[in-house]
Structure formats: structure tokens, C-alpha cells
Amino acid sequence: MIKIDNAPDPKKKAVEVKHILEKEKVDIYKFSENVLHELSDDNVPSTPNNYSIYFEKMLDGQPDEFRKEIGDMIVINSEISVPSGSNISIEKEIKQGFIQIKSMLQAVVLIYKNLGIMRGLVQKRMDALKNNTNILALQNVLSAFNHDLIKLNSLMDKHLDVIKVSYDEVAKMLKSIEEQSIYDTTYDVYNKKFLVATVQSEVEAVKRYGYNASFLLVRAKDRFTNRVKNLKERNNMFKAMSQLLLRTSRRSDIVAHYGDGCFAMVMKYTDEQGTKQACNRILNMLSSIPWKIDGEECKLDIQVVSSMITKSKSAEELISYSLDQLMLTQDDEQPIFLGEEAGVEV
């Protein structure tokens, strides 16, 4: 028999729950203060963007329960804003429009060619009927028909001239847009131009504030890639790599395609230890991706090279040296970390 006197007091229980909630709130406030202190200690300006990056970075080191509490708060208090990927969406639409324009022009060209063939066939039949006086009426009809086709072709020539001029103008416009593009629509990551600009921006930030930043390059080794003969399958493999990099990156990281299946990740406010940890994690995850080659299931053979971003070298120099090391260390099974001075491997 349960005694009523021993039952939990509802008021006492409510006080305990309130105390727990208040404790969680205090922890959140304390965490926010710690983020500001960390920014100050690292001599990093407390801008909204920098605070967001540090907040996310420090949150990774908190217990799962605390991270879940923060995540729930962010979802609840999130405000409707303009999507950050709006420019990317516009680029996708423009390029899709370009594909449609090309398709339309190709169709018009086919029509023009077919009309030309038809005229040739009519001419051939007329030549065959020239000496046949018994079918003069039919010859007159064919002659009139041929005349109509000539006029139609003349009109088509004018229309095609207009279309070609318009096409050239659209091509120039899209070329200008592509030169300013920051996105690789094939792999849904940033492109080489944006990568170089981002690394150079971090070089300038390191010079000015002295904080840590790094980047890594990753690609499938040649001995593996060369086994994937089908171009479509090879692109699918690269796409799988890019998507995994996106899933494992932080919101503050920049994932980009440098070219030829070589991907990069720029990691802001990340020291040597954090960079090495990221490289090991990414290598392990990419190497675990199964891929079928000629019916045989294989694991991706991946190479990773990383480097700190230093104030003494430009973005082009840092990336170029890292690319060289990526090619020279293809027999290595572990990630290669380049020291702050060029030529030093750790």
C-alpha cells in the first residue's frame, strides 16, 4: 500500500524542474560569454560572422545533450531570412536557360536542313520531268512548289540571322556571368575562383589578426580513378565525394571543386591539431565509400594534403605547393600535413 504522505509534492517537483531549466539557461549564457572571451583571446573581432563561427566551433566540444538544447533553441528562434544560396539558384536557372536556348537553335537548324533537303528532292524530280511533255501541268505545279520553297528558305535565312545574332548576345552575357560565377553546378560546391579568393581573404585576415586558418585538398588517387573508365561513373564518384565533404563540413567551412576531381575545404579558425583531426576524419569517411568497378566492389583510394594558411605566402602559392604535394605523395596512406614553411611535411 502506498502512503499518500510519501508521494512527491507537486510544488516541490515544479520548483526542481524550474531549477533545472534555470541551470540550463545559465549554462547557455555562460557558454555565450565563453565564446566572446575566446574571440577576445584570439584577437578576432566580435563580428556576427566571427561569433557564429566560434560559437559553432566551441559547440562541437560540448556534450550531446547541451548541443541538442542549443539546436532546439536555434530552430525555435530562427527567423525567416533571404536564403544565402539565392545567387547559386540564379546561376543554376541561367545556365539551364542557356541549355534551352541551345536546344531551340539546334532544332531550328534541323528544320532548315530538312527544308534544304526537300528543295533538293523537288529539283531532282523536276530535272527528271523536263523532257516529258505529257506531264507539263505537273511540271508547272512542281515549279511553283519549288518557287515557294525558295521563298520560304529565303525567309528562314533571315530568321536564322536574327536567331544567330540573339544567340551570340546571350552567349556573351552568359560568358560574363560565368566569369563571375562562384559555384560549380556539377558538384554543388563552390568553384576554383571562389576557393582562391577565399584562401587569399584568409591570408589577409591572418596577417591582420594573427588567428589560425587552414585548408585541405582531397582527390582520388590516379591508380583508382584510371580504373573508372566510364566518364559518367567517374563524375558520379566525384559527386559522391563532394556531397560527403559537404555533410562533414561545418557551416563556416568552404567546400570547393578546384578541378579534375580535386576538392578543397577551407577551415576558418582551425589550428594544426584541428586540421589534422579533420583530415583523418575525412580520409576515413571517404575511404569507406564503396564503389563498383567492372562488377567488383572496391573502396575509394583517397589522398589528402593539408596546410596552414600563412601570412608569408599568397593563395596561389599555398594552393600550388599543396597540389604538387598531392601528386607527389600518392603512395602515402595517411594524410600529409604541410608545415607553415613551404617544403616542410609533418
C-alpha atoms as a printed R data frame, in Angstrom:
    type eleno elety resid chain resno      x      y        z
1   ATOM     1    CA   MET     A     1  0.000  0.000    0.000
2   ATOM     2    CA   ILE     A     2  1.385  3.399   -0.987
3   ATOM     3    CA   LYS     A     3  1.220  6.119    1.582
4   ATOM     4    CA   ILE     A     4 -0.046  9.433    0.342
5   ATOM     5    CA   ASP     A     5  2.450 11.230    2.575
6   ATOM     6    CA   ASN     A     6  5.328  9.690    0.637
7   ATOM     7    CA   ALA     A     7  4.049 10.873   -2.760
8   ATOM     8    CA   PRO     A     8  6.146 13.620   -4.387
9   ATOM     9    CA   ASP     A     9  4.981 17.131   -3.658
10  ATOM    10    CA   PRO     A    10  3.806 18.719   -6.958
11  ATOM    11    CA   LYS     A    11  5.002 22.150   -5.866
12  ATOM    12    CA   LYS     A    12  8.410 20.778   -4.895
13  ATOM    13    CA   LYS     A    13  8.675 18.953   -8.213
14  ATOM    14    CA   ALA     A    14  7.794 22.121  -10.129
15  ATOM    15    CA   VAL     A    15 10.491 24.017   -8.248
16  ATOM    16    CA   GLU     A    16 13.051 21.320   -9.137
17  ATOM    17    CA   VAL     A    17 12.090 21.429  -12.829
18  ATOM    18    CA   LYS     A    18 12.301 25.222  -12.798
19  ATOM    19    CA   HIS     A    19 15.721 24.998  -11.155
20  ATOM    20    CA   ILE     A    20 16.942 22.598  -13.844
21  ATOM    21    CA   LEU     A    21 15.680 24.869  -16.624
22  ATOM    22    CA   GLU     A    22 17.293 27.883  -14.997
23  ATOM    23    CA   LYS     A    23 20.549 25.959  -14.691
24  ATOM    24    CA   GLU     A    24 20.423 25.109  -18.415
25  ATOM    25    CA   LYS     A    25 19.765 28.743  -19.244
26  ATOM    26    CA   VAL     A    26 22.670 29.847  -17.056
27  ATOM    27    CA   ASP     A    27 24.895 27.315  -18.841
28  ATOM    28    CA   ILE     A    28 23.827 28.700  -22.211
29  ATOM    29    CA   TYR     A    29 24.536 32.260  -21.113
30  ATOM    30    CA   LYS     A    30 27.879 31.185  -19.697
31  ATOM    31    CA   PHE     A    31 28.697 29.425  -22.947
32  ATOM    32    CA   SER     A    32 27.889 32.585  -24.895
33  ATOM    33    CA   GLU     A    33 30.232 34.567  -22.640
34  ATOM    34    CA   ASN     A    34 32.956 31.977  -23.182
35  ATOM    35    CA   VAL     A    35 32.605 32.408  -26.937
36  ATOM    36    CA   LEU     A    36 33.178 36.151  -26.580
37  ATOM    37    CA   HIS     A    37 36.182 35.546  -24.314
38  ATOM    38    CA   GLU     A    38 37.635 33.109  -26.850
39  ATOM    39    CA   LEU     A    39 37.242 35.669  -29.634
40  ATOM    40    CA   SER     A    40 38.971 38.259  -27.494
41  ATOM    41    CA   ASP     A    41 41.809 35.899  -26.502
42  ATOM    42    CA   ASP     A    42 42.434 35.054  -30.166
43  ATOM    43    CA   ASN     A    43 42.356 38.736  -31.127
44  ATOM    44    CA   VAL     A    44 39.451 38.122  -33.505
45  ATOM    45    CA   PRO     A    45 36.877 40.927  -33.979
46  ATOM    46    CA   SER     A    46 33.479 40.104  -32.458
47  ATOM    47    CA   THR     A    47 31.529 40.487  -35.678
48  ATOM    48    CA   PRO     A    48 28.315 38.453  -36.115
49  ATOM    49    CA   ASN     A    49 30.006 36.186  -38.643
50  ATOM    50    CA   ASN     A    50 33.070 35.536  -36.476
51  ATOM    51    CA   TYR     A    51 30.888 34.963  -33.420
52  ATOM    52    CA   SER     A    52 28.794 32.445  -35.366
53  ATOM    53    CA   ILE     A    53 31.897 30.554  -36.488
54  ATOM    54    CA   TYR     A    54 33.387 30.434  -32.977
55  ATOM    55    CA   PHE     A    55 30.032 29.534  -31.460
56  ATOM    56    CA   GLU     A    56 29.708 26.538  -33.771
57  ATOM    57    CA   LYS     A    57 33.342 25.527  -33.296
58  ATOM    58    CA   MET     A    58 33.134 25.583  -29.488
59  ATOM    59    CA   LEU     A    59 29.742 23.884  -29.546
60  ATOM    60    CA   ASP     A    60 31.382 20.811  -31.104
61  ATOM    61    CA   GLY     A    61 33.224 20.256  -27.838
62  ATOM    62    CA   GLN     A    62 30.081 20.295  -25.675
63  ATOM    63    CA   PRO     A    63 28.066 17.248  -24.514
64  ATOM    64    CA   ASP     A    64 25.404 15.878  -26.871
65  ATOM    65    CA   GLU     A    65 22.575 16.967  -24.564
66  ATOM    66    CA   PHE     A    66 23.827 20.544  -24.476
67  ATOM    67    CA   ARG     A    67 24.248 20.635  -28.274
68  ATOM    68    CA   LYS     A    68 20.705 19.325  -28.706
69  ATOM    69    CA   GLU     A    69 19.372 22.018  -26.372
70  ATOM    70    CA   ILE     A    70 21.151 24.709  -28.378
71  ATOM    71    CA   GLY     A    71 19.947 23.197  -31.651
72  ATOM    72    CA   ASP     A    72 16.345 23.220  -30.465
73  ATOM    73    CA   MET     A    73 16.659 26.860  -29.398
74  ATOM    74    CA   ILE     A    74 18.103 27.853  -32.780
75  ATOM    75    CA   VAL     A    75 15.235 26.126  -34.593
76  ATOM    76    CA   ILE     A    76 12.607 27.734  -32.365
77  ATOM    77    CA   ASN     A    77 14.093 31.232  -32.576
78  ATOM    78    CA   SER     A    78 15.178 31.121  -36.190
79  ATOM    79    CA   GLU     A    79 13.848 33.962  -38.297
80  ATOM    80    CA   ILE     A    80 12.769 33.872  -41.905
81  ATOM    81    CA   SER     A    81 15.540 35.387  -43.983
82  ATOM    82    CA   VAL     A    82 16.681 35.568  -47.581
83  ATOM    83    CA   PRO     A    83 18.346 32.236  -48.453
84  ATOM    84    CA   SER     A    84 22.133 32.534  -48.593
85  ATOM    85    CA   GLY     A    85 22.136 30.361  -51.695
86  ATOM    86    CA   SER     A    86 19.959 32.696  -53.753
87  ATOM    87    CA   ASN     A    87 22.828 33.650  -56.050
88  ATOM    88    CA   ILE     A    88 23.582 29.984  -56.583
89  ATOM    89    CA   SER     A    89 19.970 29.333  -57.512
90  ATOM    90    CA   ILE     A    90 20.026 32.184  -60.026
91  ATOM    91    CA   GLU     A    91 23.163 30.799  -61.626
92  ATOM    92    CA   LYS     A    92 21.546 27.397  -61.964
93  ATOM    93    CA   GLU     A    93 18.476 28.881  -63.624
94  ATOM    94    CA   ILE     A    94 20.511 30.987  -66.043
95  ATOM    95    CA   LYS     A    95 22.618 28.038  -67.097
96  ATOM    96    CA   GLN     A    96 19.524 25.935  -67.532
97  ATOM    97    CA   GLY     A    97 18.082 28.700  -69.715
98  ATOM    98    CA   PHE     A    98 21.238 28.614  -71.811
99  ATOM    99    CA   ILE     A    99 20.764 24.884  -72.338
100 ATOM   100    CA   GLN     A   100 17.215 25.503  -73.530
101 ATOM   101    CA   ILE     A   101 18.338 28.228  -75.937
102 ATOM   102    CA   LYS     A   102 20.957 25.923  -77.426
103 ATOM   103    CA   SER     A   103 18.361 23.202  -77.806
104 ATOM   104    CA   MET     A   104 15.998 25.594  -79.580
105 ATOM   105    CA   LEU     A   105 18.671 26.727  -82.017
106 ATOM   106    CA   GLN     A   106 19.653 23.159  -82.774
107 ATOM   107    CA   ALA     A   107 16.012 22.378  -83.582
108 ATOM   108    CA   VAL     A   108 15.752 25.377  -85.909
109 ATOM   109    CA   VAL     A   109 18.935 24.299  -87.674
110 ATOM   110    CA   LEU     A   110 17.485 20.848  -88.221
111 ATOM   111    CA   ILE     A   111 14.329 22.347  -89.710
112 ATOM   112    CA   TYR     A   112 16.417 24.487  -92.025
113 ATOM   113    CA   LYS     A   113 18.442 21.475  -93.141
114 ATOM   114    CA   ASN     A   114 15.305 19.470  -93.783
115 ATOM   115    CA   LEU     A   115 13.837 22.234  -95.933
116 ATOM   116    CA   GLY     A   116 17.036 22.321  -97.934
117 ATOM   117    CA   ILE     A   117 16.852 18.579  -98.480
118 ATOM   118    CA   MET     A   118 13.243 18.902  -99.587
119 ATOM   119    CA   ARG     A   119 14.155 21.564 -102.125
120 ATOM   120    CA   GLY     A   120 16.892 19.330 -103.479
121 ATOM   121    CA   LEU     A   121 14.462 16.474 -103.887
122 ATOM   122    CA   VAL     A   122 11.971 18.657 -105.779
123 ATOM   123    CA   GLN     A   123 14.735 19.895 -108.080
124 ATOM   124    CA   LYS     A   124 15.794 16.350 -108.763
125 ATOM   125    CA   ARG     A   125 12.259 15.353 -109.724
126 ATOM   126    CA   MET     A   126 11.863 18.443 -111.963
127 ATOM   127    CA   ASP     A   127 15.057 17.611 -113.809
128 ATOM   128    CA   ALA     A   128 13.730 14.135 -114.423
129 ATOM   129    CA   LEU     A   129 10.470 15.505 -115.860
130 ATOM   130    CA   LYS     A   130 11.930 18.186 -118.158
131 ATOM   131    CA   ASN     A   131 11.821 16.089 -121.331
132 ATOM   132    CA   ASN     A   132  8.400 14.664 -120.628
133 ATOM   133    CA   THR     A   133  5.836 16.862 -122.485
134 ATOM   134    CA   ASN     A   134  2.927 14.795 -121.373
135 ATOM   135    CA   ILE     A   135  3.110 16.000 -117.838
136 ATOM   136    CA   LEU     A   136  3.510 19.715 -118.431
137 ATOM   137    CA   ALA     A   137  0.819 20.551 -115.921
138 ATOM   138    CA   LEU     A   138  2.533 18.514 -113.215
139 ATOM   139    CA   GLN     A   139  5.822 20.179 -114.042
140 ATOM   140    CA   ASN     A   140  4.228 23.591 -113.618
141 ATOM   141    CA   VAL     A   141  2.922 22.571 -110.225
142 ATOM   142    CA   LEU     A   142  6.317 21.325 -109.141
143 ATOM   143    CA   SER     A   143  7.916 24.500 -110.451
144 ATOM   144    CA   ALA     A   144  5.528 26.617 -108.426
145 ATOM   145    CA   PHE     A   145  6.160 24.446 -105.412
146 ATOM   146    CA   ASN     A   146  9.898 24.874 -105.828
147 ATOM   147    CA   HIS     A   147  9.445 28.642 -106.107
148 ATOM   148    CA   ASP     A   148  7.513 28.651 -102.847
149 ATOM   149    CA   LEU     A   149 10.253 26.660 -101.162
150 ATOM   150    CA   ILE     A   150 12.882 29.112 -102.370
151 ATOM   151    CA   LYS     A   151 10.918 31.986 -100.864
152 ATOM   152    CA   LEU     A   152 10.452 30.011  -97.654
153 ATOM   153    CA   ASN     A   153 14.159 29.302  -97.470
154 ATOM   154    CA   SER     A   154 14.887 32.980  -98.020
155 ATOM   155    CA   LEU     A   155 12.644 33.834  -95.071
156 ATOM   156    CA   MET     A   156 14.277 31.107  -92.981
157 ATOM   157    CA   ASP     A   157 17.690 32.582  -93.751
158 ATOM   158    CA   LYS     A   158 16.563 35.947  -92.397
159 ATOM   159    CA   HIS     A   159 15.045 34.365  -89.309
160 ATOM   160    CA   LEU     A   160 18.179 32.365  -88.679
161 ATOM   161    CA   ASP     A   161 20.297 35.502  -88.972
162 ATOM   162    CA   VAL     A   162 18.178 37.095  -86.237
163 ATOM   163    CA   ILE     A   163 18.395 33.994  -84.066
164 ATOM   164    CA   LYS     A   164 22.161 33.761  -84.513
165 ATOM   165    CA   VAL     A   165 22.623 37.403  -83.515
166 ATOM   166    CA   SER     A   166 20.438 36.883  -80.453
167 ATOM   167    CA   TYR     A   167 22.278 33.686  -79.621
168 ATOM   168    CA   ASP     A   168 25.661 35.422  -79.812
169 ATOM   169    CA   GLU     A   169 24.418 38.153  -77.477
170 ATOM   170    CA   VAL     A   170 23.090 35.613  -74.981
171 ATOM   171    CA   ALA     A   171 26.360 33.677  -75.199
172 ATOM   172    CA   LYS     A   172 28.350 36.839  -74.408
173 ATOM   173    CA   MET     A   173 26.091 37.610  -71.461
174 ATOM   174    CA   LEU     A   174 26.350 34.102  -70.063
175 ATOM   175    CA   LYS     A   175 30.099 34.066  -70.544
176 ATOM   176    CA   SER     A   176 30.292 37.263  -68.499
177 ATOM   177    CA   ILE     A   177 28.105 35.690  -65.809
178 ATOM   178    CA   GLU     A   178 30.216 32.526  -65.805
179 ATOM   179    CA   GLU     A   179 33.371 34.582  -65.318
180 ATOM   180    CA   GLN     A   180 31.778 35.996  -62.170
181 ATOM   181    CA   SER     A   181 30.367 32.657  -61.072
182 ATOM   182    CA   ILE     A   182 31.340 31.303  -57.656
183 ATOM   183    CA   TYR     A   183 29.595 27.949  -57.912
184 ATOM   184    CA   ASP     A   184 30.276 24.610  -59.565
185 ATOM   185    CA   THR     A   185 26.845 23.341  -60.595
186 ATOM   186    CA   THR     A   186 28.171 19.887  -61.500
187 ATOM   187    CA   TYR     A   187 29.216 19.012  -57.955
188 ATOM   188    CA   ASP     A   188 27.068 21.506  -55.986
189 ATOM   189    CA   VAL     A   189 30.067 23.154  -54.303
190 ATOM   190    CA   TYR     A   190 31.986 26.396  -54.818
191 ATOM   191    CA   ASN     A   191 34.358 26.705  -57.772
192 ATOM   192    CA   LYS     A   192 38.085 27.319  -58.174
193 ATOM   193    CA   LYS     A   193 37.727 31.080  -58.454
194 ATOM   194    CA   PHE     A   194 35.858 31.342  -55.167
195 ATOM   195    CA   LEU     A   195 38.332 28.968  -53.488
196 ATOM   196    CA   VAL     A   196 41.348 31.097  -54.432
197 ATOM   197    CA   ALA     A   197 39.543 34.293  -53.342
198 ATOM   198    CA   THR     A   198 38.593 32.702  -50.001
199 ATOM   199    CA   VAL     A   199 42.125 31.500  -49.271
200 ATOM   200    CA   GLN     A   200 43.510 34.935  -50.161
201 ATOM   201    CA   SER     A   201 40.940 36.541  -47.850
202 ATOM   202    CA   GLU     A   202 42.107 34.244  -45.057
203 ATOM   203    CA   VAL     A   203 45.755 35.147  -45.803
204 ATOM   204    CA   GLU     A   204 44.881 38.816  -45.307
205 ATOM   205    CA   ALA     A   205 42.955 38.001  -42.112
206 ATOM   206    CA   VAL     A   206 45.905 36.019  -40.728
207 ATOM   207    CA   LYS     A   207 48.180 38.977  -41.454
208 ATOM   208    CA   ARG     A   208 45.846 41.403  -39.729
209 ATOM   209    CA   TYR     A   209 44.595 39.417  -36.743
210 ATOM   210    CA   GLY     A   210 47.027 36.530  -36.406
211 ATOM   211    CA   TYR     A   211 44.417 33.809  -35.926
212 ATOM   212    CA   ASN     A   212 44.609 30.268  -37.307
213 ATOM   213    CA   ALA     A   213 43.144 29.104  -40.597
214 ATOM   214    CA   SER     A   214 43.881 26.117  -42.795
215 ATOM   215    CA   PHE     A   215 42.749 24.259  -45.889
216 ATOM   216    CA   LEU     A   216 42.944 20.767  -47.284
217 ATOM   217    CA   LEU     A   217 42.948 19.226  -50.746
218 ATOM   218    CA   VAL     A   218 41.485 15.801  -51.419
219 ATOM   219    CA   ARG     A   219 41.258 13.654  -54.526
220 ATOM   220    CA   ALA     A   220 41.002 10.020  -55.562
221 ATOM   221    CA   LYS     A   221 44.418  8.635  -56.427
222 ATOM   222    CA   ASP     A   222 45.217  8.241  -60.124
223 ATOM   223    CA   ARG     A   223 45.619  4.478  -59.842
224 ATOM   224    CA   PHE     A   224 41.997  4.267  -58.679
225 ATOM   225    CA   THR     A   225 40.471  6.943  -60.931
226 ATOM   226    CA   ASN     A   226 42.042  5.422  -64.046
227 ATOM   227    CA   ARG     A   227 40.188  2.187  -63.336
228 ATOM   228    CA   VAL     A   228 36.859  4.019  -63.683
229 ATOM   229    CA   LYS     A   229 36.703  4.172  -67.485
230 ATOM   230    CA   ASN     A   230 33.136  5.421  -67.883
231 ATOM   231    CA   LEU     A   231 33.073  9.229  -67.738
232 ATOM   232    CA   LYS     A   232 29.567  9.315  -66.253
233 ATOM   233    CA   GLU     A   233 30.550  6.885  -63.495
234 ATOM   234    CA   ARG     A   234 33.668  8.914  -62.783
235 ATOM   235    CA   ASN     A   235 31.606 12.093  -62.418
236 ATOM   236    CA   ASN     A   236 29.196 10.229  -60.127
237 ATOM   237    CA   MET     A   237 32.162  9.210  -57.985
238 ATOM   238    CA   PHE     A   238 33.354 12.813  -57.750
239 ATOM   239    CA   LYS     A   239 29.815 13.918  -56.908
240 ATOM   240    CA   ALA     A   240 29.677 11.381  -54.067
241 ATOM   241    CA   MET     A   241 32.962 12.790  -52.720
242 ATOM   242    CA   SER     A   242 31.733 16.380  -52.867
243 ATOM   243    CA   GLN     A   243 28.472 15.541  -51.110
244 ATOM   244    CA   LEU     A   244 30.259 13.720  -48.297
245 ATOM   245    CA   LEU     A   245 32.585 16.698  -47.822
246 ATOM   246    CA   LEU     A   246 29.546 18.961  -47.576
247 ATOM   247    CA   ARG     A   247 27.898 16.727  -44.985
248 ATOM   248    CA   THR     A   248 31.003 16.529  -42.804
249 ATOM   249    CA   SER     A   249 31.923 20.222  -43.027
250 ATOM   250    CA   ARG     A   250 30.931 22.942  -40.596
251 ATOM   251    CA   ARG     A   251 28.758 25.795  -41.775
252 ATOM   252    CA   SER     A   252 31.790 28.075  -41.622
253 ATOM   253    CA   ASP     A   253 33.869 25.777  -43.859
254 ATOM   254    CA   ILE     A   254 34.110 26.394  -47.583
255 ATOM   255    CA   VAL     A   255 33.971 23.310  -49.823
256 ATOM   256    CA   ALA     A   256 35.072 23.859  -53.426
257 ATOM   257    CA   HIS     A   257 35.995 21.977  -56.587
258 ATOM   258    CA   TYR     A   258 39.448 23.002  -57.769
259 ATOM   259    CA   GLY     A   259 39.237 20.956  -60.959
260 ATOM   260    CA   ASP     A   260 39.657 17.423  -62.365
261 ATOM   261    CA   GLY     A   261 38.034 15.816  -59.328
262 ATOM   262    CA   CYS     A   262 40.248 17.623  -56.814
263 ATOM   263    CA   PHE     A   263 38.238 19.144  -53.954
264 ATOM   264    CA   ALA     A   264 39.236 21.628  -51.276
265 ATOM   265    CA   MET     A   265 37.963 22.664  -47.866
266 ATOM   266    CA   VAL     A   266 38.893 25.945  -46.210
267 ATOM   267    CA   MET     A   267 38.633 25.772  -42.405
268 ATOM   268    CA   LYS     A   268 38.459 29.103  -40.604
269 ATOM   269    CA   TYR     A   269 39.777 29.456  -37.031
270 ATOM   270    CA   THR     A   270 41.283 25.974  -37.134
271 ATOM   271    CA   ASP     A   271 44.714 25.200  -35.691
272 ATOM   272    CA   GLU     A   272 47.159 22.442  -36.624
273 ATOM   273    CA   GLN     A   273 45.594 19.864  -34.331
274 ATOM   274    CA   GLY     A   274 42.079 20.588  -35.567
275 ATOM   275    CA   THR     A   275 43.264 20.415  -39.177
276 ATOM   276    CA   LYS     A   276 44.908 17.026  -38.681
277 ATOM   277    CA   GLN     A   277 41.795 15.688  -36.970
278 ATOM   278    CA   ALA     A   278 39.629 16.905  -39.848
279 ATOM   279    CA   CYS     A   279 41.938 15.286  -42.421
280 ATOM   280    CA   ASN     A   280 41.900 11.938  -40.637
281 ATOM   281    CA   ARG     A   281 38.119 12.034  -40.285
282 ATOM   282    CA   ILE     A   282 37.584 12.915  -43.948
283 ATOM   283    CA   LEU     A   283 40.083 10.322  -45.184
284 ATOM   284    CA   ASN     A   284 38.409  7.593  -43.131
285 ATOM   285    CA   MET     A   285 34.928  8.548  -44.308
286 ATOM   286    CA   LEU     A   286 35.818  8.872  -47.996
287 ATOM   287    CA   SER     A   287 37.858  5.667  -47.944
288 ATOM   288    CA   SER     A   288 34.836  3.799  -46.627
289 ATOM   289    CA   ILE     A   289 32.657  4.696  -49.638
290 ATOM   290    CA   PRO     A   290 32.018  1.505  -51.655
291 ATOM   291    CA   TRP     A   291 32.377  1.780  -55.422
292 ATOM   292    CA   LYS     A   292 31.861 -0.849  -58.092
293 ATOM   293    CA   ILE     A   293 34.420 -1.171  -60.877
294 ATOM   294    CA   ASP     A   294 33.656 -3.793  -63.534
295 ATOM   295    CA   GLY     A   295 31.306 -5.526  -61.107
296 ATOM   296    CA   GLU     A   296 33.923 -5.621  -58.332
297 ATOM   297    CA   GLU     A   297 33.146 -3.666  -55.156
298 ATOM   298    CA   CYS     A   298 36.083 -1.511  -54.081
299 ATOM   299    CA   LYS     A   299 36.764  1.211  -51.548
300 ATOM   300    CA   LEU     A   300 37.777  4.674  -52.719
301 ATOM   301    CA   ASP     A   301 41.540  5.174  -52.657
302 ATOM   302    CA   ILE     A   302 41.940  8.727  -51.384
303 ATOM   303    CA   GLN     A   303 44.808 11.122  -50.744
304 ATOM   304    CA   VAL     A   304 44.581 14.192  -48.515
305 ATOM   305    CA   VAL     A   305 47.045 17.066  -48.162
306 ATOM   306    CA   SER     A   306 46.506 19.964  -45.762
307 ATOM   307    CA   SER     A   307 48.288 23.188  -44.932
308 ATOM   308    CA   MET     A   308 48.022 26.092  -42.559
309 ATOM   309    CA   ILE     A   309 47.243 29.415  -44.211
310 ATOM   310    CA   THR     A   310 50.177 31.717  -43.569
311 ATOM   311    CA   LYS     A   311 50.770 35.413  -43.982
312 ATOM   312    CA   SER     A   312 54.030 34.864  -45.873
313 ATOM   313    CA   LYS     A   313 52.536 33.254  -48.982
314 ATOM   314    CA   SER     A   314 49.752 34.130  -51.383
315 ATOM   315    CA   ALA     A   315 46.744 31.919  -52.014
316 ATOM   316    CA   GLU     A   316 48.171 30.828  -55.370
317 ATOM   317    CA   GLU     A   317 51.485 29.820  -53.786
318 ATOM   318    CA   LEU     A   318 49.827 27.881  -50.965
319 ATOM   319    CA   ILE     A   319 47.442 26.018  -53.254
320 ATOM   320    CA   SER     A   320 50.087 25.361  -55.926
321 ATOM   321    CA   TYR     A   321 52.540 23.846  -53.457
322 ATOM   322    CA   SER     A   322 49.798 21.724  -51.878
323 ATOM   323    CA   LEU     A   323 48.740 20.467  -55.313
324 ATOM   324    CA   ASP     A   324 52.332 19.460  -56.057
325 ATOM   325    CA   GLN     A   325 52.496 17.527  -52.797
326 ATOM   326    CA   LEU     A   326 49.159 15.909  -53.542
327 ATOM   327    CA   MET     A   327 50.622 14.465  -56.741
328 ATOM   328    CA   LEU     A   328 53.995 13.532  -55.207
329 ATOM   329    CA   THR     A   329 52.599 11.656  -52.207
330 ATOM   330    CA   GLN     A   330 50.125  9.320  -53.907
331 ATOM   331    CA   ASP     A   331 51.772  6.285  -52.356
332 ATOM   332    CA   ASP     A   332 51.140  7.589  -48.837
333 ATOM   333    CA   GLU     A   333 48.242  6.009  -46.994
334 ATOM   334    CA   GLN     A   334 47.950  8.737  -44.353
335 ATOM   335    CA   PRO     A   335 47.063 12.431  -44.757
336 ATOM   336    CA   ILE     A   336 50.007 14.753  -45.380
337 ATOM   337    CA   PHE     A   337 50.197 17.886  -43.279
338 ATOM   338    CA   LEU     A   338 52.446 20.666  -44.574
339 ATOM   339    CA   GLY     A   339 54.158 22.853  -42.007
340 ATOM   340    CA   GLU     A   340 53.895 26.621  -42.028
341 ATOM   341    CA   GLU     A   341 57.100 26.866  -44.034
342 ATOM   342    CA   ALA     A   342 56.898 25.539  -47.601
343 ATOM   343    CA   GLY     A   343 58.607 22.234  -48.098
344 ATOM   344    CA   VAL     A   344 58.147 21.072  -44.515
345 ATOM   345    CA   GLU     A   345 55.991 17.976  -44.117
346 ATOM   346    CA   VAL     A   346 54.689 16.898  -40.730
